Amino acid sequence: MNSGILLVDKPGGMTSHDVVARVRRLAGTRKVGHAGTLDPMATGLLLIGVNSATRLLHHLVGLDKEYLATVRLGAATTTDDAEGEIVELAPAEVVAAIGDEAIRDGMLRLTGELDQVPSSVSAVKVDGRRAYDRVRDGEQVELAARRVTVTAFDLLDVRRADAAIDLDVRVACTSGTYVRALARDLGAALGAGGHLTALRRTRVGGFEVAEAATLASLEADGVAAALMSPADAAARALPVVSVSPDDARDLGHGKRIAAPADAVGTMAAIDGDRLVAVVERRGDTLKVVTGFPQDYE
């Protein structure tokens, strides 16, 4: 089995770890990981690394992301989504009084740089343990706010019922942003409570869900046919510096090479169609940050 990055359209009802376990079985290797967890309720794009390409995942996890989601106004839940218990239910007349303009204004206030408090059942680690594990054990968890950027929070559709308003939205944001928290904070700002009822990740950096394989197609056609080469995947996420076979050999041995004049920051060093290393500029040289010996050999 070659190494590479697999784009998977995760179905609802499965954890990201469930998908990784399925790919491990189909690929016949234990060396499989993912970049960026999706909740079991969520669907959409999951980036999975196979074999030595798992080394690339660290450089993909921080890419910006885009989602389609449904926010329900009128009720707040323990988890900020539909899987939690309702802890606040707004009177029907309060919900009915929320106009479209107020909704748009509330969404605008949640666009740009924000200090966002993650959901208490998020995957954020508290003293080495996931917050959701602590909540599951009965602990009260209060997480610190973190700076995130929401570049788009667009209203696509509004559907009104007796005591609820469903909003279909599009969110583009930096890594680490919780769409559940946007739903919670929008509902709170409008005085009615809010939570997420649907979430689909449509983009991670330069990777689109339209390119992704389903688990059914992987079962039918195998993993190898759907793998994106490490070089192609790295080129979508990082600037590329082309290196000669001699420089590739030196990088493969952990040596530094001379940096091109225009080399800046962290880059993917590629020899032909092979990802040799992720490198960064140090003075007049390029230093290996992450090597890919299996891909080079």
N, C-alpha and C positions, 0 to 999 in steps of 0.2 A: 504494500500500500504506500503510495507516494504521500508526501506531506502537502498541506495546503490549507486554505481557508474555505469553510463551507458556510454558505448563506442558507439559513433554514427559516421557513415560515412556521413559527411555533403555534400549535393549536391551543385553544383554551383548555383549562383543566389539567395541564401538565406544568410541572416546575421546569426551570431551565436545566436543573440537574437531571430530571427525567429524560430530557432531550439528549443531553450529553451521554447518558447511559445507553440510550438507543443507538446513537452514532457509534459508541464504542463497540457495541455488538456487531453492527453492520460493517464497520471498518476493520474489525478483528484486531484492534489495538487498544491498550489502556491509555495511551497518550492522546487524550482528547480533553479540551477545555473550552470555556466560552468567555466572551467579553461583554459584560453588561447584563445583569440579571433581569428577567421579565417575571412579574408576578404570575401565579397560576391562572388568574382570571384573564390576563392579558394575552393577546395574540401578536403575531408579527415577527419582525426581523430579529434573528439571533445570529450573531457571528460566532462560529465555532472553529477552533484550530485543531488540526489533526497532525500527529507526529511532531516533527521539529517546528512546524509552523505555530505550535502553541507558544513558542517564544515571542511571536509577533503580537500576541493578544494584549500584552501590557501596553503596546503602542496604539492599540485600537480602542481600548476601553474609555479613553478620555475624549473621543470624538463627539461632536455635537449630534443631536438627535431630533427626530421629528415624529409626531404622533397624531393620530385621529382618536378622539375620545368623546364620550358622552358624560356630561355632568348633570346630576339631578339636584335641583334646588328644592328645598322644603324639608329636608331631613339630614341630620349629621349622624355619622356612625363611628363606632369605636376604632375602625380601621381606615376611615376616610374613603372606603369603597363599599361596594354592595355585599361583600363577604362578611362585613362586621354587623354588630347589633346596633339598632337605632338608639341613640342617646338623646336626641333632641328632634322633636317633630313640630314644625311650625303650623300655626292655625291656617286654615284654607284662605281666610281673608288676607292674611299677611302675604302669602304666596301670590295671590291674585293681584295684589297691589304693586308687584314688582314689574315695572315696564321694561320694554326692550332697550330703551335708552339707558336706564340704570344698569342693566346687565352689561351693555357695551362699555359704559364708563367704568364699572367694576373690573372688567377684563383689561381695560387700558391701564388701570392702576396696578395691575399685576403683570405688566409688560416692562421689559428693561432689566436693570440690575436690581435684584431683590435679596433681602436677608430672609431666607426661607427656613422654617422649622420643619424637618422631615416628620413623616408620620411615625408614631411610636412603634408601629409594627414594620418599620422599614428594615433593610439589611445593614444599616449603619451599625458599626461595632461600638459597644460601650464596655470599656475595660476588657477587651478581647472577646466579648460575646456579642452575637447579633442582637439587636434591639428586640426583634420579634421573638427570639428565644426567651429573653428576660420577661417580656409581657406574658408569654405562654406559661411561664412559671409563677405568675401572679405578682411580679414586681411592678411598681410604678416607675415608668421610664419617662424622663424629660430630656429631650435632645436639644443641643445648642443649635442656634440658627447658623446657616451657612450661606455664603454669597453665591448666587446663581444668576444666570442671565436668561431671560425669556425673550427671544427675538421676535416671536410672533405668538399671539393668543387670539386667534380669529374665530368669530362666530359664524358658523355655517348654516345652522337651522335652529329654530325654536319650536318646541311642541309643548302645548299647555294642557294639563289635566286639572281635576278638581283641586288637588292639594299639592301639586308638584309641577315643576317646569323642567323639561329635558332640553339640554343644550348640546348640539353637536358642534365640536370645536376642533380646530387644528392648532397644535402647539409645536413650535420649534424652539429649542433650548440647548443650553450647555449640559454637558455630562454632570450628573449629580442632582439634576432638577427632578422633583417629584410631582407628576401631574396630579396625583391624588391630593397633594397639599394645595395645589392651585384650586382644585374643586372645593376643598375644605375652606380655604381662605376667601374664595369668591362668595360662597354661601354665607360665611360669617359676616362679610362686609355688607351683604344685602339683608342681613337680619333674619335669614330663614334657614340657615344650615345648608350644607351641600356635601355631596359625595360623588364618587366616580362609579358609573355603572358599566362602562365599556372602555377598553383601551387597546389600541393597535399601534405598534411601532412600525412606521413606514420607511424610515431612513436612519442610517447611522453613518455620519460623515458622507463619503461618496458612494456608499452602498445602499441600494434600494430594495425594498421588499419584493418588487416586481421581478427581480432576478432570482429570488430565493426558491429553493426546492422545498417541497412538502415531505413529510415523513413517509407518506405513501409512495411518492416518486423515488425516494431513496431506497425504500424496501424493494421496489420493482426494478430499478435501474442500477442500484449500487451507489456507493459513496464516491468512488474514484471519478466517475463521469461528471459529478457535480463540483469537484474541487476547483477552486481558483488557485492558481500558482502563488506561492509566497511573494514572488517578485511583482506580479500584477496587483495583489492585495496591498503590498507595501507602497506601491506607486500611487494608489488611490488615497493613502493616508499621510504620506510624507513626501517632501521634495526628494528628487532622485539625483544621485551623483553616479555617473557611469565610470567604472573602473576597468583597468586593463587586467588581463589574466595574471600578470606578475603582481599587481597591487592586490588583486583578489586573493592570491596565495598568501601574501604578507598579512592581510587582514584576517585570513583564516587561521593564521598562527598567532593572532593577537597583537601583531605589530602595528605601529602607526604608519600612515602614508602621508605624502604631501597633499595639502588641501588645495583644490582649485581656488582661484581668486574669488569666485562668486559663491563659494560654499558658505552657508550660514545655518547655524542651529543644528537640529537633529535631522538626519537624512537617511534614505535607504541607499546603500551602496550595491549597485547591480552590475554584474558582469554578463553581458548578453541578455539571457532570459533567466539568470539565476540570481536570487537574493543572497548576497554574501554576508552582509551584516547591516545592522542599524548603527550608524556612526554619528559622532558629533564633533564639531570643530573645536579644537584646542590649540590656540595660537595659529601656527602655520601648518598644523597637521590635522588629520582625521583620526579620531580614537574610537575603537570599537565599544559600543554600548551593549549590543546584543549580537552574538555571533550565530550563524546558521550552518554548522559544519555538515550536517546531513544533506542540506541543500547544495552545498558547495562540492562535496565529494561526489 
